[in-house]
Amino acid sequence: MRDYRIEGIGSIQGGEFDELTVSGVGSNQGDIKADKIIIEGVFKSTGNIEANLIDTEGVGEIEGNIRAKKITVEGAMNIKNQQKVETEELYCEGCFTTKGDLYADVVQATGCIKANGIYGDNIQINSFGLKVNGFKKLMAKLNLTSSTNGSKVSIIEATTINLSGVQAETINGHDIVIGPGCTIDTVDCSGILKVHETSHVGKILGATEQTKEII
């Protein structure tokens, strides 16, 4: 395998790489296998991606399934269509958007996440008080403005869930903390449930008065 860098404007037709770096405006048509993919500029890709690390400091627009050991997002990653994202760890300080499902053992996000479903072990999303200012202007130019309006997920299923500033239809887990600024239609909790007084929860299943706490 080899290192490859796209500077300025460039394109590739898939391939296998040790480290693939996009520091300009890059495009790809084809499947990619790599140890590291570093997106510092703008990268538009069709085809499936498999990597140990995907580090997005710029903007990634992906049309394909993703399988990675670790994904970090400080900029924006937009997964088009209903593709599947599988990773052991997702760390998001920017915006992660997918119309499909995210499967991750660990999710730690202080930015915004939009997904159909998130399935994992330990899910922490804190989008309360999210500030995007200058970053929002960049997203507007890329037609990703809605990605900066907070986190919205249809279904979250995990062992441990901790949320702030999240809108969701269904939450299913063992130990669940619903912090400030959340709107949840249904919560199914088999362990301890904590709900912040500023959040709205429509229906609660599983939790009893002994295992439910208002914070």
C-alpha positions in Angstrom: 0.0 0.0 0.0 1.0 3.6 -0.5 0.4 7.1 0.8 -1.5 9.4 -1.4 -2.4 13.1 -1.0 -4.9 15.2 -2.9 -3.9 18.9 -3.0 -5.7 21.5 -5.0 -8.3 19.7 -7.1 -7.9 15.9 -7.7 -9.7 12.6 -8.1 -9.0 8.9 -7.7 -10.8 5.7 -8.8 -10.8 3.9 -5.5 -7.8 1.8 -4.4 -5.8 0.6 -1.4 -3.8 3.1 0.6 -1.7 3.3 3.8 -2.7 6.9 4.3 -5.1 8.9 2.1 -5.0 12.7 2.8 -7.3 15.2 1.1 -6.2 18.8 1.8 -7.8 20.4 -1.2 -11.0 19.4 -3.1 -11.0 15.7 -3.9 -13.4 13.2 -5.4 -13.4 9.4 -5.6 -15.3 6.8 -7.6 -14.7 3.3 -6.4 -14.2 1.3 -3.2 -11.4 2.4 -0.8 -9.4 0.4 1.7 -6.9 2.4 3.9 -5.2 2.4 7.2 -5.9 6.2 7.6 -8.2 8.6 5.7 -7.6 12.2 6.7 -10.0 14.8 5.2 -8.8 18.4 5.7 -10.5 19.9 2.7 -13.6 18.7 0.9 -13.9 15.0 -0.2 -16.8 13.6 -2.2 -16.8 9.8 -2.6 -18.9 7.1 -4.1 -18.2 3.5 -3.2 -17.6 1.7 0.1 -14.9 2.8 2.5 -13.0 0.5 4.9 -10.3 2.0 7.2 -8.8 1.8 10.6 -9.2 5.6 11.1 -11.3 8.2 9.3 -10.4 11.7 10.6 -12.7 14.5 9.2 -11.5 18.0 9.9 -13.1 19.4 6.7 -16.2 18.1 4.9 -16.8 14.6 3.7 -19.7 13.6 1.5 -19.9 9.8 1.2 -22.2 7.7 -1.0 -21.3 4.2 0.2 -21.1 2.0 3.3 -18.4 2.8 5.9 -16.6 0.3 8.1 -13.9 1.8 10.4 -12.3 1.1 13.8 -12.5 4.8 14.7 -14.1 7.9 13.2 -13.4 11.4 14.4 -15.4 14.4 13.1 -14.4 18.0 13.8 -15.8 19.3 10.6 -18.8 17.6 8.8 -19.4 14.1 7.5 -22.6 13.6 5.4 -23.5 10.0 4.5 -25.9 10.2 1.6 -28.8 7.8 1.0 -29.5 5.0 3.5 -25.9 3.6 3.8 -24.7 1.8 6.8 -21.9 3.1 9.1 -20.1 0.6 11.3 -17.4 1.7 13.7 -16.0 0.8 17.2 -15.7 4.4 18.2 -17.2 7.7 16.9 -16.1 11.0 18.3 -17.9 14.0 17.0 -17.3 17.7 17.7 -18.7 18.8 14.4 -21.7 17.5 12.5 -22.4 13.9 11.5 -25.4 13.2 9.2 -26.7 10.0 7.7 -30.1 8.9 6.4 -29.2 5.3 7.4 -28.1 3.6 10.6 -25.0 4.1 12.7 -23.6 1.1 14.6 -20.9 2.0 17.1 -19.7 0.5 20.4 -18.9 4.0 21.7 -20.4 7.4 20.6 -19.2 10.6 22.2 -20.5 13.7 20.6 -20.5 17.4 21.6 -21.6 18.5 18.1 -24.7 17.4 16.3 -25.7 14.0 15.0 -28.6 13.2 12.7 -29.3 9.5 11.9 -32.2 7.1 11.4 -30.9 4.9 14.1 -27.9 4.6 16.5 -27.1 1.2 17.9 -24.3 0.5 20.3 -23.1 0.1 23.9 -22.2 3.5 25.3 -23.9 6.5 23.6 -23.3 10.1 24.8 -24.6 13.0 22.8 -24.4 16.5 24.2 -25.8 19.0 21.7 -27.3 21.3 24.3 -26.1 24.9 23.7 -24.4 24.0 20.5 -22.8 27.0 18.8 -21.9 26.8 15.2 -21.7 30.5 14.0 -18.9 30.6 11.4 -19.2 26.9 10.8 -22.9 27.2 10.0 -22.0 29.6 7.1 -19.7 27.0 5.6 -22.4 24.3 5.9 -24.9 26.7 4.2 -22.7 26.9 1.2 -22.6 23.1 1.0 -26.4 22.7 1.5 -25.9 21.1 4.9 -27.5 23.8 6.9 -30.0 21.5 8.6 -27.1 19.5 10.0 -26.2 22.3 12.4 -29.6 22.7 14.0 -29.0 20.1 16.8 -29.2 16.3 17.0 -32.1 14.3 15.8 -32.4 10.5 15.7 -35.3 8.2 15.2 -34.1 5.3 17.3 -31.3 5.0 19.9 -30.6 1.6 21.4 -27.6 1.0 23.7 -26.7 -0.3 27.2 -25.8 3.2 28.5 -27.3 6.4 27.0 -26.7 10.0 28.1 -28.3 12.8 26.0 -28.6 16.5 26.0 -30.2 18.7 23.3 -31.4 15.6 21.4 -34.7 15.0 19.7 -35.6 11.3 19.3 -38.7 9.1 18.7 -37.6 6.0 20.7 -34.9 5.4 23.3 -34.2 1.9 24.4 -31.5 1.1 27.0 -30.5 -0.1 30.5 -29.2 3.1 32.2 -30.5 6.3 30.6 -29.9 9.9 31.4 -32.0 12.4 29.5 -30.3 15.8 30.2 -31.5 19.3 29.4 -33.1 20.3 26.1 -34.3 16.9 25.0 -37.6 15.9 23.4 -38.2 12.1 23.4 -41.5 10.4 22.3 -40.9 7.0 24.0 -38.3 5.8 26.5 -38.0 2.1 27.3 -35.6 1.7 30.3 -34.7 -1.6 32.0 -32.4 0.0 34.6 -32.1 3.5 36.1 -33.7 6.4 34.3 -32.9 10.1 35.0 -34.8 12.9 33.3 -34.0 16.6 33.4 -36.9 18.8 34.4 -36.5 20.9 31.2 -36.8 17.9 28.9 -40.1 16.4 27.5 -40.7 12.7 27.5 -44.0 11.4 26.1 -44.2 7.8 27.3 -42.0 5.9 29.7 -41.8 2.0 29.7 -40.0 -0.3 32.0 -38.8 2.2 34.6 -40.7 2.3 37.9 -41.0 5.1 40.5 -38.1 3.4 42.3 -35.8 3.5 39.3 -36.9 6.9 37.8 -35.4 10.2 39.0 -36.1 13.8 38.0 -32.8 15.9 37.8 
